[in-house]
Amino acid sequence: MAAVGRHAPVEEIMPLMRDRQVSTLPVLEGAGRVVGVVYEADAPTAENLMPSPAVTVRADATLAEAAHTMA
């Protein structure tokens, strides 16, 4: 049986679902106690994961301008 822990990252969950050809996985804690279920449909999209708005600089920005913007 496939299962994941409470703190399993998406990078671990999605490949496990794909490899096992399942769309749900139990979430276990401690000595195998089920604390929830993760569903494939619950997987967030890039839009839900990315910070917004994106912090960018112009292509011709100096290193100092870029550092100031990123700070």
C-alpha positions as CSV (number, residue, x, y, z in Angstrom):
1,M,0.0,0.0,0.0
2,A,1.3,3.5,-0.9
3,A,1.0,6.3,1.6
4,V,2.7,9.6,2.5
5,G,3.5,11.5,5.6
6,R,1.9,14.7,6.7
7,H,4.9,16.8,5.5
8,A,5.4,15.0,2.1
9,P,6.1,17.6,-0.7
10,V,4.1,17.6,-3.9
11,E,7.3,16.5,-5.7
12,E,7.0,13.2,-3.8
13,I,3.3,12.8,-3.9
14,M,2.6,13.2,-7.6
15,P,5.2,10.8,-8.9
16,L,4.1,8.2,-6.3
17,M,0.4,8.5,-7.5
18,R,1.6,8.2,-11.1
19,D,3.8,5.2,-10.4
20,R,1.1,3.4,-8.4
21,Q,-1.6,4.5,-10.8
22,V,-3.8,5.9,-8.0
23,S,-5.6,9.2,-7.6
24,T,-5.7,9.2,-3.8
25,L,-3.2,8.4,-1.0
26,P,-3.7,8.1,2.7
27,V,-1.7,10.5,4.8
28,L,-0.1,8.7,7.8
29,E,1.4,9.9,11.1
30,G,3.2,8.2,13.8
31,A,2.7,4.4,13.9
32,G,0.6,4.3,10.7
33,R,-2.3,6.3,12.0
34,V,-4.3,7.8,9.1
35,V,-4.7,11.5,9.5
36,G,-6.1,12.4,6.1
37,V,-6.3,11.6,2.4
38,V,-4.6,13.6,-0.4
39,Y,-6.4,13.6,-3.7
40,E,-4.8,14.1,-7.1
41,A,-7.4,16.8,-7.9
42,D,-6.2,18.7,-4.9
43,A,-2.7,19.2,-6.4
44,P,-2.1,22.9,-6.7
45,T,-1.3,24.5,-10.1
46,A,1.7,26.7,-10.7
47,E,-0.6,29.7,-10.3
48,N,-1.4,28.6,-6.7
49,L,2.2,28.0,-5.8
50,M,4.0,31.0,-7.3
51,P,4.5,34.3,-5.5
52,S,2.8,37.1,-7.2
53,P,3.5,39.6,-8.6
54,A,6.9,38.3,-9.9
55,V,9.9,40.4,-8.9
56,T,11.8,41.3,-12.1
57,V,14.3,43.7,-13.4
58,R,14.8,45.1,-16.9
59,A,17.3,43.2,-19.2
60,D,19.5,46.3,-19.2
61,A,19.4,46.9,-15.4
62,T,22.8,47.3,-13.7
63,L,23.8,44.8,-11.0
64,A,23.2,47.5,-8.4
65,E,19.7,48.1,-9.7
66,A,18.9,44.4,-9.7
67,A,20.3,44.0,-6.2
68,H,18.2,47.0,-5.0
69,T,15.0,45.6,-6.6
70,M,15.6,42.1,-5.1
71,A,16.3,43.4,-1.6
